[in-house]
């Protein structure tokens, strides 16, 4: 018996399956596509849902970087093409879309999403030897799992925002006690864990730990419990919509506790929080306008899109340009050569200062500062030098 006939195989079906397998595995020799056609970079972000505004800005920043590179001649005479997918903040959807882009032959992927999304994407990309550059995943666990093809242009949580917030709480606010609250996400939990570890190392004490359900309308029962413990600071690990409600309800409860969170600038946090936003402390990257290398990006983005770029847009611009520089250095979109070129990046002139990667794919610098909201549109910035905090920008 002819096994192919018995199973209902036809020559056309066999060819289709062969094509699918070839697409899933990538081109021979680690090539990601046609050596004479455009080089394709994938973009994975949330352009619908709660974080759609930031996701759309990341998409715009990537497009800006590619258009600038193409105007300068592309890569060895080849143009760069972007393909975007909206994962809708769904890990399963993100995994499916990542496989789709790999099957279509992307050379690399720039990704703006939560750490949970990133962790869903990385096993697929790593198996296919496709570089993923994240502009927003901060969980330390992401780079502790041996994903050889992963890099990020933002600090991991245990080196970035929560660490500098803990330092500021102890050194500038003279806080000795803190309550930590998170939204149960990978990002939120890693944020409060990192804060708690640094705060304790500085001699502080965590006197309350709790979590919320994202999307709820009333957090006053939890805040009332926290108020009864009278912590010097309350630190929230999560996203700006819930942070805004927490700050608003803290004000309604007449809580004198200082409120700390992150990723609030460039969002409508202050509108949600209302008067409760005043005094909010936010660790984050400084305004890119403060750095000469960022002026070209800031002006180009603002002129094209008629809005100021967020921190994540700047990270997306850097990630895309690092990939473009690595593609030029490697001389092709060969996957291993591209990965090695990215890993070898040293002191790339990023929007927030020089970028280099360590062996795990983490950036080696921490350029974060502390922002304190004063009302209106005014976030004052504080920096630390020789253990002392001072106002650096009004």
C-alpha positions as a Markdown table, in Angstrom:
| # | Residue | x | y | z |
|---|---|---|---|---|
| 1 | Unk | 0.0 | 0.0 | 0.0 |
| 2 | Unk | 1.2 | 3.5 | -0.8 |
| 3 | Unk | 1.3 | 5.2 | 2.6 |
| 4 | Unk | 1.0 | 8.7 | 1.2 |
| 5 | Unk | -2.1 | 7.7 | -0.8 |
| 6 | Unk | -3.6 | 5.9 | 2.2 |
| 7 | Unk | -3.2 | 9.0 | 4.4 |
| 8 | Unk | -4.8 | 11.2 | 1.7 |
| 9 | Unk | -1.5 | 13.1 | 0.9 |
| 10 | Unk | -1.3 | 14.7 | -2.5 |
| 11 | Unk | 1.8 | 16.2 | -4.0 |
| 12 | Unk | 0.5 | 19.8 | -3.6 |
| 13 | Unk | -0.2 | 19.1 | 0.1 |
| 14 | Unk | 3.2 | 17.7 | 0.6 |
| 15 | Unk | 4.8 | 20.7 | -1.0 |
| 16 | Unk | 2.7 | 23.0 | 1.2 |
| 17 | Unk | 3.8 | 21.2 | 4.4 |
| 18 | Unk | 7.4 | 21.4 | 3.3 |
| 19 | Unk | 7.0 | 25.1 | 2.8 |
| 20 | Unk | 5.5 | 25.5 | 6.2 |
| 21 | Unk | 8.3 | 23.6 | 7.9 |
| 22 | Unk | 10.9 | 25.6 | 6.0 |
| 23 | Unk | 9.3 | 28.8 | 7.1 |
| 24 | Unk | 9.1 | 27.8 | 10.7 |
| 25 | Unk | 12.7 | 26.7 | 10.9 |
| 26 | Unk | 14.1 | 29.7 | 9.0 |
| 27 | Unk | 16.3 | 29.8 | 5.9 |
| 28 | Unk | 19.4 | 27.6 | 5.7 |
| 29 | Unk | 22.6 | 28.8 | 7.4 |
| 30 | Unk | 20.7 | 31.1 | 9.8 |
| 31 | Unk | 19.5 | 33.5 | 7.2 |
| 32 | Unk | 16.2 | 35.2 | 7.9 |
| 33 | Unk | 15.1 | 36.1 | 4.4 |
| 34 | Unk | 16.0 | 36.9 | 0.8 |
| 35 | Unk | 19.6 | 38.2 | 0.7 |
| 36 | Unk | 18.7 | 40.7 | -2.0 |
| 37 | Unk | 15.3 | 41.8 | -0.8 |
| 38 | Unk | 14.3 | 44.1 | 2.2 |
| 39 | Unk | 15.5 | 43.2 | 5.7 |
| 40 | Unk | 12.4 | 42.8 | 7.8 |
| 41 | Unk | 12.2 | 43.8 | 11.5 |
| 42 | Unk | 9.2 | 42.8 | 13.5 |
| 43 | Unk | 7.4 | 45.0 | 16.0 |
| 44 | Unk | 5.3 | 43.4 | 18.8 |
| 45 | Unk | 3.3 | 45.8 | 21.0 |
| 46 | Unk | -0.1 | 46.6 | 22.4 |
| 47 | Unk | -1.8 | 49.1 | 20.1 |
| 48 | Unk | -5.3 | 48.4 | 21.5 |
| 49 | Unk | -6.3 | 48.3 | 25.2 |
| 50 | Unk | -5.1 | 50.1 | 28.3 |
| 51 | Unk | -1.5 | 50.7 | 27.1 |
| 52 | Unk | -2.4 | 51.5 | 23.5 |
| 53 | Unk | -1.0 | 55.1 | 23.6 |
| 54 | Unk | 2.4 | 54.0 | 24.7 |
| 55 | Unk | 2.4 | 51.0 | 22.3 |
| 56 | Unk | 1.5 | 53.3 | 19.4 |
| 57 | Unk | 4.4 | 55.6 | 20.3 |
| 58 | Unk | 6.8 | 52.7 | 20.3 |
| 59 | Unk | 5.5 | 51.8 | 16.8 |
| 60 | Unk | 6.0 | 55.3 | 15.6 |
| 61 | Unk | 9.5 | 55.5 | 17.1 |
| 62 | Unk | 10.5 | 52.3 | 15.3 |
| 63 | Unk | 9.2 | 53.6 | 12.0 |
| 64 | Unk | 11.1 | 56.8 | 12.5 |
| 65 | Unk | 14.3 | 55.0 | 13.0 |
| 66 | Unk | 13.8 | 52.8 | 10.0 |
| 67 | Unk | 12.8 | 55.7 | 7.7 |
| 68 | Unk | 15.9 | 57.6 | 8.8 |
| 69 | Unk | 18.1 | 54.6 | 8.0 |
| 70 | Unk | 16.5 | 53.9 | 4.7 |
| 71 | Unk | 16.9 | 57.6 | 3.7 |
| 72 | Unk | 20.6 | 57.1 | 4.5 |
| 73 | Unk | 20.9 | 54.1 | 2.1 |
| 74 | Unk | 19.5 | 51.3 | 4.2 |
| 75 | Unk | 21.9 | 48.4 | 5.0 |
| 76 | Unk | 24.4 | 47.5 | 2.3 |
| 77 | Unk | 22.0 | 48.8 | -0.3 |
| 78 | Unk | 19.0 | 46.8 | 1.1 |
| 79 | Unk | 16.0 | 48.7 | 2.5 |
| 80 | Unk | 14.6 | 47.9 | 5.9 |
| 81 | Unk | 10.9 | 47.0 | 6.3 |
| 82 | Unk | 8.8 | 46.9 | 9.4 |
| 83 | Unk | 6.0 | 44.5 | 10.2 |
| 84 | Unk | 3.8 | 45.2 | 13.2 |
| 85 | Unk | 1.6 | 43.0 | 15.3 |
| 86 | Unk | -0.8 | 44.0 | 18.1 |
| 87 | Unk | -0.8 | 41.3 | 20.9 |
| 88 | Unk | -3.5 | 43.1 | 22.9 |
| 89 | Unk | -1.6 | 42.4 | 26.1 |
| 90 | Unk | -2.4 | 38.6 | 25.8 |
| 91 | Unk | 0.6 | 36.2 | 26.3 |
| 92 | Unk | -0.9 | 33.5 | 24.2 |
| 93 | Unk | -1.7 | 35.9 | 21.4 |
| 94 | Unk | 1.8 | 37.3 | 21.6 |
| 95 | Unk | 3.3 | 33.8 | 21.3 |
| 96 | Unk | 1.2 | 33.1 | 18.2 |
| 97 | Unk | 2.1 | 36.4 | 16.6 |
| 98 | Unk | 5.8 | 35.9 | 17.3 |
| 99 | Unk | 5.8 | 32.5 | 15.6 |
| 100 | Unk | 3.9 | 34.2 | 12.7 |
| 101 | Unk | 6.6 | 36.8 | 12.3 |
| 102 | Unk | 9.3 | 34.2 | 12.5 |
| 103 | Unk | 7.6 | 32.1 | 9.8 |
| 104 | Unk | 7.5 | 35.3 | 7.6 |
| 105 | Unk | 11.2 | 35.7 | 8.0 |
| 106 | Unk | 11.8 | 38.6 | 10.3 |
| 107 | Unk | 15.5 | 39.3 | 11.1 |
| 108 | Unk | 14.7 | 40.4 | 14.7 |
| 109 | Unk | 11.8 | 41.6 | 16.9 |
| 110 | Unk | 11.5 | 44.8 | 18.9 |
| 111 | Unk | 8.9 | 44.3 | 21.7 |
| 112 | Unk | 7.1 | 46.6 | 24.0 |
| 113 | Unk | 5.1 | 44.7 | 26.6 |
| 114 | Unk | 4.9 | 43.5 | 30.1 |
| 115 | Unk | 7.4 | 40.9 | 31.4 |
| 116 | Unk | 4.7 | 38.2 | 31.3 |
| 117 | Unk | 4.3 | 38.8 | 27.5 |
| 118 | Unk | 8.1 | 38.8 | 27.1 |
| 119 | Unk | 8.4 | 35.5 | 28.9 |
| 120 | Unk | 5.7 | 34.0 | 26.6 |
| 121 | Unk | 7.6 | 35.1 | 23.5 |
| 122 | Unk | 11.2 | 34.2 | 24.3 |
| 123 | Unk | 11.1 | 30.4 | 24.2 |
| 124 | Unk | 9.8 | 30.6 | 20.6 |
| 125 | Unk | 12.2 | 33.3 | 19.5 |
| 126 | Unk | 15.2 | 31.6 | 21.2 |
| 127 | Unk | 14.5 | 28.3 | 19.5 |
| 128 | Unk | 14.4 | 30.1 | 16.1 |
| 129 | Unk | 17.5 | 32.0 | 17.0 |
| 130 | Unk | 15.8 | 35.4 | 16.4 |
| 131 | Unk | 17.0 | 38.4 | 18.4 |
| 132 | Unk | 14.3 | 40.0 | 20.6 |
| 133 | Unk | 14.9 | 43.5 | 21.9 |
| 134 | Unk | 12.6 | 44.6 | 24.7 |
| 135 | Unk | 12.0 | 48.2 | 25.6 |
| 136 | Unk | 9.8 | 47.6 | 28.7 |
| 137 | Unk | 10.3 | 44.2 | 30.3 |
| 138 | Unk | 11.9 | 44.8 | 33.7 |
| 139 | Unk | 11.5 | 41.6 | 35.6 |
| 140 | Unk | 14.9 | 40.2 | 36.6 |
| 141 | Unk | 13.7 | 36.7 | 35.7 |
| 142 | Unk | 13.6 | 37.5 | 32.0 |
| 143 | Unk | 17.4 | 37.5 | 31.8 |
| 144 | Unk | 18.0 | 34.8 | 34.3 |
| 145 | Unk | 16.7 | 32.0 | 32.1 |
| 146 | Unk | 19.5 | 31.7 | 29.6 |
| 147 | Unk | 17.7 | 33.1 | 26.5 |
| 148 | Unk | 20.8 | 33.7 | 24.3 |
| 149 | Unk | 19.0 | 36.0 | 21.8 |
| 150 | Unk | 17.4 | 38.4 | 24.2 |
| 151 | Unk | 18.4 | 42.0 | 25.0 |
| 152 | Unk | 16.7 | 45.0 | 26.6 |
| 153 | Unk | 17.2 | 48.7 | 26.5 |
| 154 | Unk | 15.6 | 49.3 | 29.9 |
| 155 | Unk | 17.0 | 48.6 | 33.3 |
| 156 | Unk | 15.8 | 45.4 | 35.1 |
| 157 | Unk | 13.8 | 46.0 | 38.2 |
| 158 | Unk | 16.4 | 45.0 | 40.7 |
| 159 | Unk | 18.8 | 47.6 | 39.2 |
| 160 | Unk | 16.5 | 50.3 | 38.1 |
| 161 | Unk | 13.5 | 52.2 | 39.3 |
| 162 | Unk | 12.5 | 50.4 | 42.5 |
| 163 | Unk | 16.1 | 50.5 | 43.7 |
| 164 | Unk | 16.5 | 54.2 | 43.2 |
| 165 | Unk | 13.1 | 54.7 | 44.9 |
| 166 | Unk | 14.2 | 52.8 | 47.9 |
| 167 | Unk | 17.4 | 54.8 | 48.1 |
| 168 | Unk | 15.5 | 58.0 | 47.8 |
| 169 | Unk | 13.0 | 56.9 | 50.5 |
| 170 | Unk | 15.7 | 56.2 | 53.0 |
| 171 | Unk | 18.3 | 58.9 | 52.1 |
| 172 | Unk | 16.0 | 61.9 | 51.2 |
| 173 | Unk | 12.7 | 61.2 | 53.0 |
| 174 | Unk | 14.4 | 59.5 | 56.0 |
| 175 | Unk | 11.8 | 56.8 | 55.8 |
| 176 | Unk | 12.2 | 53.8 | 58.2 |
| 177 | Unk | 9.0 | 51.9 | 57.3 |
| 178 | Unk | 7.2 | 51.1 | 54.1 |
| 179 | Unk | 4.1 | 49.3 | 52.8 |
| 180 | Unk | 4.3 | 47.5 | 49.4 |
| 181 | Unk | 1.4 | 46.9 | 47.1 |
| 182 | Unk | 1.3 | 45.3 | 43.7 |
| 183 | Unk | -1.1 | 44.2 | 41.0 |
| 184 | Unk | -0.1 | 40.5 | 41.0 |
| 185 | Unk | 1.6 | 40.7 | 37.6 |
| 186 | Unk | 5.2 | 39.6 | 37.0 |
| 187 | Unk | 6.2 | 43.2 | 36.6 |
| 188 | Unk | 4.4 | 44.4 | 39.7 |
| 189 | Unk | 5.7 | 41.7 | 41.9 |
| 190 | Unk | 9.3 | 42.0 | 40.8 |
| 191 | Unk | 9.0 | 45.8 | 41.3 |
| 192 | Unk | 7.9 | 45.6 | 44.9 |
| 193 | Unk | 10.3 | 42.7 | 45.6 |
| 194 | Unk | 13.2 | 44.7 | 44.4 |
| 195 | Unk | 12.1 | 47.8 | 46.4 |
| 196 | Unk | 11.7 | 45.7 | 49.6 |
| 197 | Unk | 15.1 | 44.1 | 49.2 |
| 198 | Unk | 16.9 | 47.4 | 48.7 |
| 199 | Unk | 14.8 | 49.2 | 51.4 |
| 200 | Unk | 15.7 | 46.4 | 53.9 |
| 201 | Unk | 19.4 | 46.5 | 52.9 |
| 202 | Unk | 19.3 | 50.3 | 53.7 |
| 203 | Unk | 17.9 | 49.6 | 57.2 |
| 204 | Unk | 14.2 | 50.1 | 56.4 |
| 205 | Unk | 11.4 | 47.8 | 57.5 |
| 206 | Unk | 8.5 | 46.5 | 55.4 |
| 207 | Unk | 5.5 | 46.6 | 57.7 |
| 208 | Unk | 2.7 | 45.7 | 55.3 |
| 209 | Unk | 2.5 | 43.7 | 52.0 |
| 210 | Unk | -0.7 | 43.4 | 49.9 |
| 211 | Unk | -2.0 | 43.1 | 46.4 |
| 212 | Unk | -4.9 | 44.5 | 44.4 |
| 213 | Unk | -7.0 | 43.3 | 41.5 |
| 214 | Unk | -6.3 | 45.4 | 38.4 |
| 215 | Unk | -9.4 | 47.0 | 37.0 |
| 216 | Unk | -11.3 | 47.3 | 40.3 |
| 217 | Unk | -12.9 | 50.6 | 41.1 |
| 218 | Unk | -12.4 | 50.8 | 44.9 |
| 219 | Unk | -9.2 | 50.2 | 46.8 |
| 220 | Unk | -10.2 | 51.9 | 50.0 |
| 221 | Unk | -10.5 | 48.7 | 52.1 |
| 222 | Unk | -6.8 | 47.8 | 51.4 |
| 223 | Unk | -5.7 | 51.4 | 51.8 |
| 224 | Unk | -7.6 | 51.7 | 55.1 |
| 225 | Unk | -5.6 | 48.6 | 56.4 |
| 226 | Unk | -2.4 | 50.2 | 55.2 |
| 227 | Unk | -3.3 | 53.5 | 56.8 |
| 228 | Unk | -3.7 | 51.8 | 60.2 |
| 229 | Unk | -0.1 | 50.6 | 60.0 |
| 230 | Unk | 1.1 | 54.3 | 59.4 |
| 231 | Unk | 4.0 | 53.5 | 57.0 |
| 232 | Unk | 6.3 | 56.3 | 56.0 |
| 233 | Unk | 5.9 | 55.4 | 52.3 |
| 234 | Unk | 3.5 | 53.2 | 50.2 |
| 235 | Unk | 5.1 | 51.7 | 47.1 |
| 236 | Unk | 2.9 | 50.4 | 44.3 |
| 237 | Unk | 4.1 | 48.0 | 41.6 |
| 238 | Unk | 1.7 | 48.0 | 38.7 |
| 239 | Unk | 0.4 | 50.3 | 35.9 |
| 240 | Unk | -0.7 | 53.9 | 35.9 |
| 241 | Unk | -4.6 | 53.5 | 35.8 |
| 242 | Unk | -4.6 | 51.7 | 39.1 |
| 243 | Unk | -1.8 | 53.9 | 40.5 |
| 244 | Unk | -4.0 | 56.9 | 39.7 |
| 245 | Unk | -7.0 | 55.5 | 41.6 |
| 246 | Unk | -4.8 | 54.5 | 44.5 |
| 247 | Unk | -3.4 | 58.1 | 44.8 |
| 248 | Unk | -6.9 | 59.5 | 44.4 |
| 249 | Unk | -8.3 | 57.3 | 47.2 |
| 250 | Unk | -5.3 | 57.9 | 49.5 |
| 251 | Unk | -6.2 | 61.6 | 49.3 |
| 252 | Unk | -9.8 | 60.9 | 50.0 |
| 253 | Unk | -8.7 | 58.9 | 53.1 |
| 254 | Unk | -6.5 | 61.8 | 54.2 |
| 255 | Unk | -3.4 | 59.5 | 54.2 |
| 256 | Unk | -0.1 | 61.4 | 54.9 |
| 257 | Unk | 2.0 | 58.5 | 53.6 |
| 258 | Unk | 4.2 | 59.3 | 50.7 |
| 259 | Unk | 3.2 | 57.5 | 47.5 |
| 260 | Unk | 5.8 | 55.9 | 45.1 |
| 261 | Unk | 5.3 | 54.1 | 41.8 |
| 262 | Unk | 6.9 | 54.1 | 38.4 |
| 263 | Unk | 6.0 | 54.4 | 34.7 |
| 264 | Unk | 3.7 | 57.3 | 35.3 |
| 265 | Unk | 5.2 | 60.1 | 33.3 |
| 266 | Unk | 3.8 | 60.5 | 29.8 |
| 267 | Unk | 0.5 | 58.9 | 30.8 |
| 268 | Unk | -2.8 | 60.4 | 32.1 |
| 269 | Unk | -1.9 | 59.4 | 35.7 |
| 270 | Unk | -2.3 | 62.9 | 37.0 |
| 271 | Unk | -5.7 | 63.3 | 35.5 |
| 272 | Unk | -6.9 | 60.0 | 37.1 |
| 273 | Unk | -5.4 | 60.9 | 40.5 |
| 274 | Unk | -6.5 | 64.5 | 40.6 |
| 275 | Unk | -5.3 | 66.4 | 43.7 |
| 276 | Unk | -4.0 | 63.1 | 45.0 |
| 277 | Unk | -1.2 | 63.2 | 42.4 |
| 278 | Unk | 0.6 | 66.0 | 44.1 |
| 279 | Unk | 3.7 | 64.7 | 45.9 |
| 280 | Unk | 3.8 | 61.4 | 43.9 |
| 281 | Unk | 7.3 | 60.0 | 43.7 |
| 282 | Unk | 8.3 | 58.3 | 40.4 |
| 283 | Unk | 11.7 | 56.7 | 39.7 |
| 284 | Unk | 12.4 | 56.8 | 36.0 |
| 285 | Unk | 14.7 | 57.7 | 33.1 |
| 286 | Unk | 15.5 | 61.4 | 32.7 |
| 287 | Unk | 13.9 | 63.5 | 30.0 |
| 288 | Unk | 15.7 | 62.7 | 26.7 |
| 289 | Unk | 15.8 | 66.4 | 25.9 |
| 290 | Unk | 18.5 | 66.7 | 28.6 |
| 291 | Unk | 21.0 | 64.7 | 26.5 |
| 292 | Unk | 22.6 | 66.1 | 23.3 |
| 293 | Unk | 22.4 | 62.7 | 21.5 |
| 294 | Unk | 18.6 | 62.7 | 22.1 |
| 295 | Unk | 17.9 | 66.1 | 20.5 |
| 296 | Unk | 17.7 | 64.7 | 16.9 |
| 297 | Unk | 15.3 | 62.0 | 18.0 |
| 298 | Unk | 13.1 | 64.3 | 20.2 |
| 299 | Unk | 12.8 | 67.0 | 17.5 |
| 300 | Unk | 12.2 | 64.5 | 14.7 |
| 301 | Unk | 9.5 | 62.6 | 16.7 |
| 302 | Unk | 7.8 | 65.8 | 17.8 |
| 303 | Unk | 7.8 | 67.3 | 14.3 |
| 304 | Unk | 6.5 | 64.2 | 12.6 |
| 305 | Unk | 3.9 | 63.0 | 15.2 |
| 306 | Unk | 3.0 | 66.3 | 16.9 |
| 307 | Unk | 3.5 | 65.0 | 20.4 |
| 308 | Unk | 6.4 | 64.5 | 22.8 |
| 309 | Unk | 7.8 | 61.0 | 23.0 |
| 310 | Unk | 7.5 | 58.9 | 26.1 |
| 311 | Unk | 10.4 | 57.1 | 27.8 |
| 312 | Unk | 9.3 | 53.8 | 26.0 |
| 313 | Unk | 9.3 | 55.5 | 22.6 |
| 314 | Unk | 12.9 | 56.5 | 23.2 |
| 315 | Unk | 13.8 | 53.0 | 24.2 |
| 316 | Unk | 12.1 | 51.6 | 21.1 |
| 317 | Unk | 14.0 | 54.1 | 18.9 |
| 318 | Unk | 17.3 | 53.0 | 20.6 |
| 319 | Unk | 16.5 | 49.3 | 20.2 |
| 320 | Unk | 15.7 | 49.7 | 16.5 |
| 321 | Unk | 18.8 | 51.7 | 15.8 |
| 322 | Unk | 20.9 | 49.2 | 17.7 |
| 323 | Unk | 19.5 | 46.4 | 15.5 |
| 324 | Unk | 20.2 | 48.5 | 12.4 |
| 325 | Unk | 23.8 | 49.2 | 13.5 |
| 326 | Unk | 24.3 | 45.5 | 14.3 |
| 327 | Unk | 22.9 | 44.5 | 10.9 |
| 328 | Unk | 25.4 | 46.8 | 9.2 |
| 329 | Unk | 28.2 | 45.5 | 11.3 |
| 330 | Unk | 27.4 | 41.8 | 10.7 |
| 331 | Unk | 27.0 | 42.5 | 7.0 |
| 332 | Unk | 23.9 | 40.4 | 6.7 |
| 333 | Unk | 20.8 | 39.2 | 8.5 |
| 334 | Unk | 22.4 | 35.9 | 9.4 |
| 335 | Unk | 20.9 | 35.2 | 12.8 |
| 336 | Unk | 24.0 | 34.2 | 14.7 |
| 337 | Unk | 26.1 | 37.0 | 13.2 |
| 338 | Unk | 23.3 | 39.5 | 14.1 |
| 339 | Unk | 23.1 | 38.2 | 17.7 |
| 340 | Unk | 26.9 | 38.5 | 18.1 |
| 341 | Unk | 26.9 | 42.0 | 16.7 |
| 342 | Unk | 24.2 | 43.1 | 19.2 |
| 343 | Unk | 26.0 | 41.4 | 22.1 |
| 344 | Unk | 29.1 | 43.3 | 21.1 |
| 345 | Unk | 27.5 | 46.8 | 21.3 |
| 346 | Unk | 29.6 | 49.1 | 23.5 |
| 347 | Unk | 28.7 | 52.6 | 24.5 |
| 348 | Unk | 26.1 | 53.1 | 21.8 |
| 349 | Unk | 24.9 | 56.7 | 22.0 |
| 350 | Unk | 21.4 | 56.1 | 23.2 |
| 351 | Unk | 18.8 | 58.7 | 24.1 |
| 352 | Unk | 19.5 | 58.3 | 27.8 |
| 353 | Unk | 23.2 | 57.9 | 27.5 |
| 354 | Unk | 25.7 | 55.2 | 26.4 |
| 355 | Unk | 24.3 | 51.7 | 26.0 |
| 356 | Unk | 26.3 | 48.5 | 26.5 |
| 357 | Unk | 25.0 | 44.9 | 27.2 |
| 358 | Unk | 26.3 | 42.4 | 29.7 |
| 359 | Unk | 26.5 | 38.7 | 29.1 |
| 360 | Unk | 22.8 | 38.2 | 30.0 |
| 361 | Unk | 21.5 | 40.9 | 27.7 |
| 362 | Unk | 21.0 | 43.5 | 30.4 |
| 363 | Unk | 22.2 | 47.1 | 30.0 |
| 364 | Unk | 25.1 | 48.0 | 32.2 |
| 365 | Unk | 24.1 | 51.5 | 33.3 |
| 366 | Unk | 21.4 | 52.9 | 35.6 |
| 367 | Unk | 20.6 | 56.5 | 34.5 |
| 368 | Unk | 17.4 | 56.8 | 36.5 |
| 369 | Unk | 16.4 | 59.8 | 38.5 |
| 370 | Unk | 13.6 | 60.7 | 40.9 |
| 371 | Unk | 10.6 | 62.7 | 39.8 |
| 372 | Unk | 8.2 | 64.4 | 42.3 |
| 373 | Unk | 4.9 | 65.8 | 41.0 |
| 374 | Unk | 4.3 | 69.4 | 42.1 |
| 375 | Unk | 0.9 | 70.0 | 40.3 |
| 376 | Unk | -0.2 | 71.2 | 36.9 |
| 377 | Unk | 2.3 | 69.6 | 34.5 |
| 378 | Unk | 5.3 | 70.0 | 36.8 |
| 379 | Unk | 7.5 | 67.0 | 37.6 |
| 380 | Unk | 10.6 | 68.2 | 39.5 |
| 381 | Unk | 13.7 | 65.9 | 39.0 |
| 382 | Unk | 16.2 | 65.0 | 41.7 |
| 383 | Unk | 19.5 | 63.3 | 41.2 |
| 384 | Unk | 22.1 | 61.8 | 43.6 |
| 385 | Unk | 25.8 | 62.6 | 43.8 |
| 386 | Unk | 28.1 | 61.4 | 46.5 |
| 387 | Unk | 25.1 | 60.1 | 48.5 |
| 388 | Unk | 23.3 | 63.4 | 48.5 |
| 389 | Unk | 20.1 | 64.2 | 46.7 |
| 390 | Unk | 19.5 | 67.6 | 45.0 |
| 391 | Unk | 17.1 | 69.2 | 42.6 |
| 392 | Unk | 18.5 | 68.9 | 39.1 |
| 393 | Unk | 15.5 | 70.1 | 37.0 |
| 394 | Unk | 12.5 | 72.2 | 37.8 |
